Structures are given as structure tokens and as C-alpha cells.
């Protein structure tokens, strides 16, 4: 069974473009270097453009762990952090 993750992020006012730029770089690295990742998609709320969700699917728990341990993920944290307006909400699912 694959693992799905939905991370909801509130972005600080005026930081949306910076956030999206950093995320585009991270997404390209995930897609190029993580064969266990099946989906890594940033989505912006239509109701509140400062709220984003990252929809992720991994082949298994090992692929999810590899994502969290990757150098590109670790390097993105200090760039994304200043863009956020609060702690991310992360939900984990099993695909059916």
C-alpha cells in the first residue's frame, strides 16, 4: 500500500511568490532524485491564496523516510521556513 501525505501550509503575507519559487526548486529535485515518490504537487487554495497544500504519494514507508532524509529536502527547510506564517499541518494516509 502506498503512503499519501497532505501538508497544509499557511504562507506569510507577501511571501507567496518566494515560497512558490523555493518549492518549484524542491519539487524538481524530488522528481529527479526520488524514485519512490509518485506525486509531489503544490496546490494553492482558491478561497485563501495564502494557504497551500502539498499532495504527496510515496511507494512505501521507506520512500517517505528517504524523502525526509534527502539533502534537497533538508536544504529547502531554511529557505521555506521564513515564508511560513505558522506550523504546517501534516496528515498521513494509506492509499486504497
Order of alpha helices (4+ residues) and beta strands (2+ residues): beta-alpha-beta-beta-alpha-alpha-beta
